[in-house]
């Protein structure tokens, strides 16, 4: 059985299309990471200005001046330090960007002219302690990873779709006619598919997290996401959790997505006799949830958001609810992934075994 699993795993991972797809995902990771870094800009309001890695260092220096628990006194200090000295020509100061800390402060505590809006930390962010610091680098990394993991999901579908459908008329018929093939071939294919999906997920997640760690360091991982630049205010996760918590959930969801997508694709592959049909059907089922006309306020959305597509688009599933124990609703992605892969095992194993017998 062990040798059969190795054989199936090698066959999946050495497929030319699979290898090219993984390389392209890694290339996309590099492009997004460097593009995000090069597009960063920061001006401290005095004489330091820079882009790229220089902007990161400026933002870190500014953040260090206010690091710690956010207080009304710190808000007043930031509003004074970043006081505007030029006419905005009708632009709303909430959307002005000079540096990450200024943007976070103005997005929440500025009126249209750039003056304090009269609100306290309690008024804006509630009574929980908000630890602030440099969070832009890791939050941008998180957004990039959402795009990359989405693409990775399609790669997993492409990789797994032929596992059964590609063998109904292929060389595996030699194995399928034997007693050994009847009992173990389907199981080996399922295990190998799951291992392949998990292995490439480990590769992609490690690559992106490693790049971010080198570029941005560990600063800000223990800081709240609620005090971040304007781009992370509207439509972002509304709970007081740290950057580290966001990344941990996102990595968890990357793996639940990989498991769920593998399960769905294996079931489709076992039903279809044609690789292309299996591929198209798997993609269609994968993207179907986001096409359903269901509002985020609907109780049904709580079920829809547990589908694998939403695991990759992490903000939706992580914004549903923070439970009494502090964990997010997103944790329910784990049992969903387990159910999908278990159901997939029995369905695909049964269908493929029937084919073997016929």
N, C-alpha and C positions, 0 to 999 in steps of 0.2 A: 504493500500500500504506500509506504514511504517513497519508494522509487517511482511509483505511478504519479504521486503528487509532484515530485521533482520534475518529472517528464512534462506534466501539464503546465507547471509554473514556468519552466524554461520555454515551452512553446508559446505561452502568452507574452512573456517579457522580451523574447527575442524576435517577435514579429516585427517586421520592418516598419509597419505603420504605427505600432505602439512605440517603438524607439524614437521615431521622428516626432510623434506627438509629445512625448515626455521632454524631448529636447526643446521643442517649441514652447512648452509651458515654462521651462527654466529660462528660456530666452525672454519670454513675456515678463517673468519675475524681475529679471535684470533691467529690462527697459522701463517698467513701471517704477522700480525702486530708484533708479538713477534719474528718471524724469521728475519724480516727486521731489527728490533732493535738490536738483538743479532749479526747480521752480520755487523753492523756498526763498523768502525775502524777509529781512528784518531791519528796522531802523530804531535806534534807542531814543530818538527825539533830540539828540544832542549832536554827536559827531561820528557815531559808529553806524555804518550801513553796510549791508552785504547780502549776497545771495548764495545759494548752495550750502556747503558746509560752514561757511562763514556766518550765514544767517542762523544756523543751528547753534553755533557758539554764542552769538549775540543773544539769542532767545534764552539760552541756558543761563547766561550771566544776569539778564534782567529777571528771570524767574527766581534766581537765588536770592534776590533782594526782598522778595515777598513770600518766600517758601514757608510752609507751615499751615496752620489753621486759618481759614479766611475769616476776617473780622470786619466790622464796620470801619474801624480805624484804618485797616489796610486798604479798604475800598476808597476811602477819602484820600489816602496817600497816593494811590494809583491815579485817581481822577486828577489830582494836582500835578503829579509827575508827567502825565500824558496830556495835560491841558493843551487844547488846540491853539495854534498861533496864526492860523490862516483861515480864509473864508472857504467854506465847503461848497458854495454856489448851489445851495438847495439840496445837497446830498445829505441823507440821514446819517448822523455820526455813528449810529449803531453798526453800520456796515463798513466803517472806515477801518483800514488795516495798516498799521505801522509795524507792529510786532505781535507775537502771540499773546503775551500778557495784556497788552493794551486792548487787543480785539476782544479778549475774554471779559475784561472789565466794562468796556463800552457796550458790548452786546447786551449786558444785563443792567448796568447802572447809569447809562447815559441817556439824556434826552436827544432830540434831533440836532441840537446845536453843539453837543459835546460836553454839556454841563451835567452835573449829578442830577438824577431824576427824582431824588428824594426817597428812594426805596432802600430798605436795610437788607442785610444778608438774610435775615429771617423772612422778610417779605418775599424775596426772590427765590431763595433756595430751601426754605424750611428750617427746622430746628436741628437738623443733623449737622455734625461737624464736617466741614468741607476742607480737605487738605489740598493745597494748591502747589503747583510747580510746573515744570516743563513737560507737557503731555502731547504736544503737536506731533512730534516724530513718531511716537508709537501709535497714535490714533490714525495718522496717515498710513502707517504700515498696515493697520487693521483694515482700513478701507481698500487698500491695494490687494490684500489677501482675499477679501471677499470676491473680487473680480477673478483672481487667479484660481481660487477653489471652485468657482463656477465653471471656468474653462476645464479644470481638472475633472469635474463631474462628467463632462462630455467625453473627455479622454477615456475615463473608466467605462462609459457606455460603449465607446468605440472598441475598447479592448476586450470587453466581456461578451458583447453581442454575438460573436462567432463561436463562442465556447461550445454550445450545443448545436446551434443552427448550421454552423460550418462543418460539422462532422457527420451529419445525417447521410451524406453521400460521399464522405471522404475516407481517408486512410484508417480512421478509427473503426471502420466496419470490420477490419481484421481482428481488432480486439473485442469488438462487441459480440462476435459470434462465439467467443469462448466463455466458459463459466466464470473465469477471473474478471472478464470485462463486465459481465452481467451484474456482478455483485459489488464491484469496486470502482468502475470507470466513472460513473456519474458522481459519486462522492468525491473522488479525486479532483474532478473538474471544478466542483463547487468550492472545495477547500483551496485549491490553487487560485481560483478567481478572487476569492476573498483575500488571500495573502498578497496577491499582486496589487489589488486596490489599496490595501493598507500600506504596503511597502512604498508605492509611489507617493502616497499621501504623506508618509513620514519624510520622504526625500524633499518634497516641495515645501512642507511646513518648516522643516529644519533649515532649508536654504534661505527662506524669507526671514525667519526669526533671527538666524545667524547674521544676515546682512544688517538688519535693523539694530541688533545688539552692538555690532562694530561701529555703525555710523552714529547712533543716538545714545549709546551707553545705557545704563540702568536708571538714569534719572527720570523721574516722573512715573515709574511703574506703580509706586505706592500712592499716587495722587488721584483725586476724584476726577471723573470724566465730566462732572457738572460745571467745572470752571475751565472751559476750553474755548478756543476761538469761535467766532461767529458761525463758521461752516458746520460746527458740531452742536449748534443750539436747536435748530428746527429739524424735526424728523429724526433726531438721534435718541439713543437710549435714555429714558428719563429718570433712571435710578442712581442713587449715590453709591456707585461702585468704582473701584480703582481701574486704572489702565491694565494692570496685571490681571484682574478678574475678567475684563473684557477679552483679553487675549487667551486666557485659559478656556473660557467658554467657546471662543471662536475655534480654537484647536480641537476641543471636544466635538464641536459641531462639524468640523471638517471630517473627522473620523466617522461620526454617525451618518454623515452624508455619503461617504465612501461605502459604508456597509449597506445603507439603504438602497443606494443606486445599484450596487452589485446584486442585491437581492431581487430588485425589480427586473433588472436586465437579464438575469439568469432565468427567471420565470418566462419572460418573453422569448428568450433564445430557445428554451426547451420546447415551446409551442410552435415556433416558426421553423420551416424547412429551408428558408432562404435568409442569408446573412443580411442583405440590404433591408428586407422587410423587418427583421428583428431590430436592426439599428434604428430605422425610422419610427417604429412602434415604441421603442424604449425612450427615444427622445421626446416623442409626443406625450407619453404618459408622464415623463419627468417635468415637462414645462406646463402641463395642463393646470395644476393648481393656481398658478399666477394669472391664468386667463379666465378663471371663474369669476362671475360678477358678484363677489361676496365682499361686503364692506368690512373694514377692520373692526368696526363696532359690533358686528354680528357675533353671536355666540358660536356660530358655525366656524368662524374664522379661527377660533382656538384649536379646532381640529385640523383645518386646512394648513395652518402655519407649521404643523408638525411634519409635513411632507418634506422630502429631502431638498427640494429647490430652496425652501426657506431656511434650511440649515446653512446654506452657502450665503444667503442674503441675511446675515445674522441680526441686523438691527430690528427686523420685524418680530422674530421669535423671541428676542431678548427684551422687547419692549412690552410684551403682553402683560406680565405680572411679576412682582417680586413677592414671593410667598412669606409666610410668617417666620419661617426658619432662615430667612435671608437669601435663600436660593432663588434663582430665576425660573420662570416657567419653561425656559429652554431645556432644563434638565430632563424633561419628558421626552426629548429626542432620543434618549438612550433606550428606554423600553420599546419605542417605535422601531428603532433600527434593529433591535434584537428580534422583535416579532417578524419584521419583514424578511430577515435572513433565515429565520427558522421556517417560516411558511415557504419561502423560496426553496429551501432544502427539500422539503417533502414534496412540493409540487413538481419541481424540475426533476428530482430524482425519480419520482413515479412515472412521469411522462416519458423520460428518456429510457427508463427500464422497460416500459411497454414497447418502445421502438426496438430495443435490443431483442426482445422476445419474438417480435413479429417477423 
